[in-house]
Amino acid sequence: MTAYSELLDSLSKKNNHPQDAFDKFYEFVNKTVGIKLFTLTTFDIPNAVAQRVYSNMPIEYPVSGIKPIEKSSWTETVLDGHKSFVANNIDDIAKVFSDFKLIQSLGCQSVCNLPIIVDGQLLGTVNCLDKENYFTLEKINELEKIKLPAISCFLLNLIKKT
């Protein structure tokens, strides 16, 4: 069974949701573009807080409580502008992420944050990190293809909260 069909199967069955779907989504994205660090984050914009809801490295980047959103060029690009953010070296990452040393220690020196938008509303971001200069135009175009499955996962997460 392909990673995509496993993801669809996970989304349609009532099982360990949304964790199982997130796991299958990670497998699908990893087969699509290959990544070292993969997280999913949701945002409560009115209250200026973010929450990591999935991590493929739960020890280094645990799923945890909420944290404040700090205004930066990243928030302007991703949260306000609904555009992807790409930084392909650790110096550019350090400009917007205070945890850049941890990122670097994991062998990651590039990041692509994909905002997932439905009807003008931000559902969350898909955060992919890997080695320096990893996110070429080709990789970014491949990541665009994961938006529809990402929407399904974020909507499932919303359903399970209610």
Backbone as CSV, one residue per row, in Angstrom:
resi,resn,N_x,N_y,N_z,CA_x,CA_y,CA_z,C_x,C_y,C_z
1,MET,0.850,-1.176,0.000,0.000,0.000,0.000,0.898,1.242,0.000
2,THR,0.558,2.238,-0.791,1.361,3.450,-0.838,1.097,4.309,0.383
3,ALA,2.015,5.230,0.648,1.849,6.129,1.784,0.576,6.962,1.630
4,TYR,0.258,7.362,0.390,-0.944,8.165,0.169,-2.204,7.371,0.476
5,SER,-2.281,6.138,-0.004,-3.483,5.338,0.259,-3.593,4.993,1.741
6,GLU,-2.465,4.801,2.409,-2.497,4.567,3.859,-3.007,5.804,4.596
7,LEU,-2.609,6.980,4.126,-3.105,8.223,4.712,-4.616,8.327,4.528
8,LEU,-5.102,8.084,3.313,-6.545,8.149,3.064,-7.297,7.146,3.921
9,ASP,-6.756,5.958,4.040,-7.376,4.933,4.871,-7.443,5.386,6.328
10,SER,-6.373,5.977,6.808,-6.334,6.446,8.190,-7.336,7.567,8.437
11,LEU,-7.482,8.452,7.456,-8.415,9.568,7.604,-9.870,9.099,7.623
12,SER,-10.145,8.014,6.922,-11.538,7.585,6.797,-11.991,6.626,7.888
13,LYS,-11.067,6.037,8.609,-11.441,5.089,9.660,-11.401,5.748,11.021
14,LYS,-12.231,5.260,11.886,-12.249,5.771,13.245,-11.211,4.982,14.043
15,ASN,-10.082,5.602,14.258,-9.015,4.955,15.022,-8.274,6.019,15.826
16,ASN,-7.045,5.823,16.097,-6.271,6.718,16.952,-6.102,8.093,16.312
17,HIS,-7.172,8.835,16.247,-7.158,10.147,15.601,-6.841,11.240,16.588
18,PRO,-6.222,12.308,16.165,-5.645,12.479,14.831,-4.223,11.925,14.725
19,GLN,-3.687,11.361,15.785,-2.303,10.887,15.792,-2.002,9.934,14.648
20,ASP,-2.860,8.951,14.422,-2.603,7.994,13.353,-2.565,8.690,12.003
21,ALA,-3.494,9.595,11.774,-3.512,10.340,10.510,-2.261,11.197,10.375
22,PHE,-1.830,11.845,11.460,-0.607,12.647,11.419,0.598,11.770,11.078
23,ASP,0.677,10.579,11.685,1.779,9.655,11.380,1.791,9.286,9.902
24,LYS,0.624,8.963,9.376,0.524,8.591,7.959,0.822,9.785,7.050
25,PHE,0.416,10.959,7.474,0.708,12.169,6.699,2.215,12.410,6.658
26,TYR,2.874,12.258,7.802,4.333,12.396,7.838,4.979,11.394,6.868
27,GLU,4.544,10.141,6.892,5.107,9.127,5.996,4.914,9.529,4.534
28,PHE,3.740,10.061,4.213,3.450,10.502,2.850,4.376,11.649,2.444
29,VAL,4.511,12.651,3.313,5.373,13.793,2.995,6.826,13.336,2.884
30,ASN,7.245,12.471,3.778,8.620,11.984,3.744,8.910,11.220,2.451
31,LYS,7.940,10.452,1.966,8.129,9.745,0.690,8.082,10.717,-0.483
32,THR,7.351,11.800,-0.331,7.216,12.782,-1.407,8.487,13.602,-1.579
33,VAL,9.026,14.144,-0.485,10.204,15.018,-0.590,11.366,14.602,0.301
34,GLY,11.135,13.727,1.260,12.193,13.345,2.191,12.529,14.507,3.114
35,ILE,12.442,14.299,4.415,12.717,15.362,5.375,13.273,14.776,6.663
36,LYS,14.069,15.574,7.356,14.613,15.132,8.649,13.656,15.439,9.789
37,LEU,13.229,16.686,9.878,12.343,17.117,10.961,11.031,17.572,10.358
38,PHE,9.938,17.073,10.924,8.602,17.367,10.413,7.695,17.658,11.591
39,THR,7.079,18.835,11.593,6.116,19.177,12.637,4.883,19.818,12.012
40,LEU,3.792,19.769,12.772,2.557,20.453,12.409,2.208,21.394,13.544
41,THR,1.841,22.609,13.196,1.526,23.625,14.199,0.182,24.260,13.893
42,THR,-0.610,24.477,14.938,-1.865,25.225,14.800,-1.698,26.578,15.484
43,PHE,-2.572,27.515,15.134,-2.461,28.879,15.636,-3.817,29.406,16.066
44,ASP,-3.823,30.093,17.185,-4.982,30.846,17.648,-4.578,32.311,17.503
45,ILE,-4.846,32.864,16.334,-4.389,34.214,16.005,-4.978,35.270,16.951
46,PRO,-6.286,35.241,17.248,-6.830,36.274,18.151,-6.138,36.310,19.524
47,ASN,-5.721,35.134,20.011,-5.040,35.076,21.308,-3.524,35.035,21.186
48,ALA,-3.019,35.132,19.951,-1.577,35.186,19.665,-0.801,34.022,20.279
49,VAL,-1.330,32.794,20.085,-0.630,31.605,20.578,-0.570,30.528,19.494
50,ALA,0.459,29.685,19.613,0.668,28.571,18.692,0.765,27.283,19.488
51,GLN,0.473,26.162,18.820,0.585,24.863,19.474,1.099,23.840,18.471
52,ARG,2.165,23.135,18.839,2.664,22.029,18.022,1.745,20.836,18.284
53,VAL,1.171,20.292,17.211,0.242,19.166,17.372,0.828,17.849,16.876
54,TYR,1.980,17.907,16.183,2.642,16.686,15.729,4.132,16.960,15.548
55,SER,4.926,15.943,15.838,6.368,15.999,15.610,6.879,14.594,15.326
56,ASN,7.723,14.467,14.311,8.361,13.173,14.064,9.570,12.973,14.988
57,MET,9.939,14.009,15.736,11.003,13.933,16.736,10.441,14.425,18.066
58,PRO,9.592,13.623,18.700,8.891,14.088,19.898,9.778,14.348,21.109
59,ILE,10.975,13.810,21.140,11.874,14.112,22.258,12.461,15.507,22.081
60,GLU,12.975,15.788,20.891,13.587,17.083,20.608,12.541,18.190,20.433
61,TYR,11.439,17.840,19.765,10.357,18.794,19.509,9.035,18.178,19.948
62,PRO,8.765,18.217,21.253,7.549,17.556,21.752,6.265,18.289,21.372
63,VAL,5.209,17.509,21.290,3.872,18.081,21.184,3.574,18.595,22.586
64,SER,3.249,19.856,22.680,3.157,20.458,24.014,2.040,21.477,24.081
65,GLY,2.040,22.219,25.143,1.037,23.259,25.341,1.231,24.401,24.370
66,ILE,0.593,25.480,24.666,0.643,26.634,23.773,1.855,27.506,24.089
67,LYS,2.283,28.259,23.075,3.366,29.215,23.263,2.979,30.502,22.546
68,PRO,3.470,31.634,23.030,3.101,32.910,22.410,3.676,33.052,21.003
69,ILE,2.938,33.720,20.163,3.412,34.048,18.818,4.135,35.385,18.919
70,GLU,5.401,35.389,18.504,6.179,36.627,18.513,6.225,37.187,17.103
71,LYS,5.865,38.449,16.960,5.840,39.100,15.648,7.238,39.127,15.042
72,SER,7.301,38.802,13.747,8.572,38.810,13.025,8.270,38.841,11.535
73,SER,9.322,38.826,10.739,9.117,38.738,9.287,8.474,37.396,8.929
74,TRP,8.739,36.361,9.759,8.124,35.050,9.535,6.606,35.138,9.714
75,THR,6.147,35.769,10.797,4.698,35.872,11.017,4.042,36.716,9.927
76,GLU,4.745,37.751,9.471,4.201,38.564,8.383,4.037,37.741,7.114
77,THR,5.017,36.912,6.820,4.977,36.086,5.608,3.944,34.972,5.720
78,VAL,4.028,34.184,6.807,3.242,32.956,6.917,1.853,33.200,7.503
79,LEU,1.794,33.817,8.668,0.511,33.968,9.355,-0.347,35.075,8.765
80,ASP,0.281,36.188,8.427,-0.480,37.314,7.869,-0.653,37.198,6.353
81,GLY,0.441,36.867,5.654,0.418,36.836,4.191,0.004,35.507,3.587
82,HIS,-0.067,34.456,4.418,-0.433,33.115,3.951,0.470,32.621,2.821
83,LYS,1.746,32.973,2.914,2.755,32.540,1.946,3.735,31.595,2.629
84,SER,4.322,30.715,1.853,5.337,29.805,2.385,6.594,30.581,2.759
85,PHE,7.257,30.093,3.790,8.530,30.663,4.226,9.609,29.625,3.976
86,VAL,10.673,30.049,3.287,11.799,29.160,3.027,13.076,29.861,3.455
87,ALA,13.895,29.150,4.230,15.242,29.599,4.577,16.149,28.406,4.329
88,ASN,17.173,28.599,3.525,18.020,27.483,3.129,19.395,27.453,3.786
89,ASN,19.559,28.234,4.856,20.804,28.160,5.628,20.515,28.556,7.067
90,ILE,21.402,28.171,7.951,21.172,28.376,9.383,21.174,29.857,9.752
91,ASP,21.925,30.684,9.032,21.929,32.125,9.332,20.549,32.735,9.100
92,ASP,19.894,32.335,8.015,18.545,32.851,7.748,17.528,32.280,8.733
93,ILE,17.725,31.043,9.145,16.847,30.449,10.154,16.998,31.198,11.474
94,ALA,18.231,31.515,11.837,18.510,32.202,13.108,17.844,33.572,13.180
95,LYS,17.589,34.175,12.048,16.940,35.496,12.025,15.499,35.439,12.529
96,VAL,14.863,34.258,12.422,13.443,34.173,12.786,13.107,33.116,13.831
97,PHE,14.015,32.173,14.080,13.740,31.114,15.050,14.793,31.106,16.151
98,SER,14.359,31.346,17.376,15.289,31.389,18.503,15.891,30.027,18.827
99,ASP,15.269,28.956,18.375,15.779,27.608,18.631,16.692,27.106,17.507
100,PHE,17.332,28.030,16.807,18.158,27.658,15.661,19.308,26.726,16.032
101,LYS,19.834,26.829,17.258,20.934,25.933,17.665,20.446,24.491,17.769
102,LEU,19.242,24.289,18.304,18.664,22.949,18.360,18.414,22.431,16.945
103,ILE,17.879,23.278,16.087,17.640,22.914,14.689,18.941,22.445,14.049
104,GLN,19.990,23.216,14.241,21.287,22.871,13.654,21.845,21.570,14.241
105,SER,21.651,21.363,15.536,22.164,20.149,16.177,21.496,18.880,15.634
106,LEU,20.331,19.023,15.040,19.616,17.889,14.461,20.007,17.646,13.001
107,GLY,20.985,18.395,12.527,21.429,18.245,11.140,20.588,19.014,10.155
108,CYS,19.809,19.944,10.658,18.931,20.740,9.798,19.484,22.156,9.660
109,GLN,19.527,22.612,8.425,19.973,23.974,8.156,19.096,24.665,7.121
110,SER,17.959,24.041,6.831,16.988,24.691,5.949,15.587,24.332,6.409
111,VAL,14.650,25.213,6.091,13.270,25.030,6.531,12.313,25.503,5.446
112,CYS,11.176,24.820,5.365,10.055,25.281,4.557,8.812,25.165,5.426
113,ASN,8.173,26.292,5.703,6.923,26.325,6.459,5.797,26.620,5.472
114,LEU,4.883,25.671,5.357,3.760,25.776,4.429,2.489,26.115,5.188
115,PRO,1.917,27.308,4.986,0.637,27.590,5.634,-0.486,26.834,4.923
116,ILE,-1.376,26.270,5.703,-2.503,25.517,5.151,-3.754,26.363,5.366
117,ILE,-4.339,26.799,4.259,-5.427,27.775,4.262,-6.678,27.161,3.643
118,VAL,-7.826,27.371,4.293,-9.122,26.987,3.732,-10.064,28.171,3.904
119,ASP,-10.674,28.578,2.825,-11.637,29.676,2.850,-11.053,30.917,3.533
120,GLY,-9.779,31.182,3.250,-9.112,32.350,3.807,-8.668,32.202,5.248
121,GLN,-8.911,31.050,5.854,-8.562,30.815,7.261,-7.337,29.913,7.365
122,LEU,-6.409,30.302,8.218,-5.219,29.506,8.468,-5.560,28.349,9.396
123,LEU,-5.395,27.114,8.909,-5.612,25.935,9.748,-4.357,25.583,10.532
124,GLY,-3.201,25.845,9.948,-1.936,25.528,10.594,-0.812,25.583,9.588
125,THR,0.366,25.144,10.040,1.516,25.088,9.138,2.111,23.689,9.153
126,VAL,2.594,23.292,7.987,3.391,22.088,7.839,4.833,22.573,7.806
127,ASN,5.649,22.047,8.717,7.010,22.537,8.892,8.000,21.425,8.562
128,CYS,8.772,21.644,7.515,9.726,20.642,7.042,11.132,21.219,7.138
129,LEU,12.039,20.442,7.721,13.418,20.887,7.872,14.373,19.803,7.402
130,ASP,15.496,20.254,6.816,16.499,19.312,6.343,17.829,20.036,6.195
131,LYS,18.743,19.420,5.456,20.105,19.937,5.319,20.119,21.280,4.583
132,GLU,21.256,21.948,4.600,21.419,23.251,3.957,21.075,23.178,2.469
133,ASN,20.397,24.213,1.989,20.003,24.367,0.580,19.116,23.228,0.073
134,TYR,18.378,22.623,0.963,17.552,21.475,0.596,16.308,21.865,-0.194
135,PHE,15.715,22.993,0.150,14.425,23.342,-0.436,14.598,24.135,-1.730
136,THR,14.894,23.364,-2.775,15.000,23.905,-4.122,13.597,24.229,-4.627
137,LEU,13.523,24.895,-5.753,12.226,25.189,-6.362,11.468,23.895,-6.652
138,GLU,12.181,22.865,-7.077,11.556,21.570,-7.350,10.949,20.974,-6.080
139,LYS,11.679,21.012,-4.966,11.163,20.474,-3.697,9.958,21.290,-3.221
140,ILE,10.027,22.590,-3.361,8.916,23.448,-2.936,7.674,23.142,-3.769
141,ASN,7.848,22.930,-5.068,6.716,22.554,-5.927,6.136,21.211,-5.516
142,GLU,6.987,20.267,-5.124,6.509,18.971,-4.628,5.710,19.158,-3.340
143,LEU,6.180,20.040,-2.470,5.471,20.282,-1.208,4.093,20.900,-1.437
144,GLU,3.941,21.653,-2.489,2.625,22.224,-2.806,1.585,21.115,-2.970
145,LYS,2.020,19.948,-3.425,1.113,18.832,-3.672,0.591,18.189,-2.393
146,ILE,1.171,18.527,-1.256,0.734,17.904,-0.009,-0.318,18.744,0.715
147,LYS,-0.689,19.868,0.138,-1.627,20.761,0.822,-3.008,20.140,1.043
148,LEU,-3.548,19.436,0.063,-4.879,18.850,0.241,-4.895,17.795,1.350
149,PRO,-3.940,16.869,1.380,-3.913,15.956,2.529,-3.687,16.697,3.856
150,ALA,-2.914,17.765,3.822,-2.688,18.553,5.041,-4.003,19.162,5.532
151,ILE,-4.798,19.671,4.612,-6.107,20.223,4.977,-6.927,19.171,5.707
152,SER,-6.952,17.959,5.154,-7.717,16.874,5.784,-7.240,16.607,7.204
153,CYS,-5.935,16.580,7.391,-5.390,16.312,8.736,-5.718,17.435,9.714
154,PHE,-5.563,18.668,9.283,-5.871,19.785,10.178,-7.364,19.850,10.495
155,LEU,-8.217,19.559,9.508,-9.661,19.525,9.784,-10.015,18.401,10.744
156,LEU,-9.386,17.257,10.595,-9.594,16.153,11.518,-9.196,16.571,12.937
157,ASN,-8.092,17.282,13.047,-7.641,17.773,14.344,-8.694,18.700,14.971
158,LEU,-9.295,19.550,14.140,-10.348,20.450,14.644,-11.571,19.664,15.106
159,ILE,-11.962,18.669,14.329,-13.124,17.845,14.677,-12.899,17.146,16.010
160,LYS,-11.716,16.636,16.227,-11.418,15.887,17.452,-11.339,16.793,18.673
161,LYS,-11.129,18.088,18.473,-11.110,19.025,19.606,-12.505,19.311,20.131
162,THR,-13.507,19.169,19.250,-14.874,19.505,19.664,-15.592,18.337,20.274
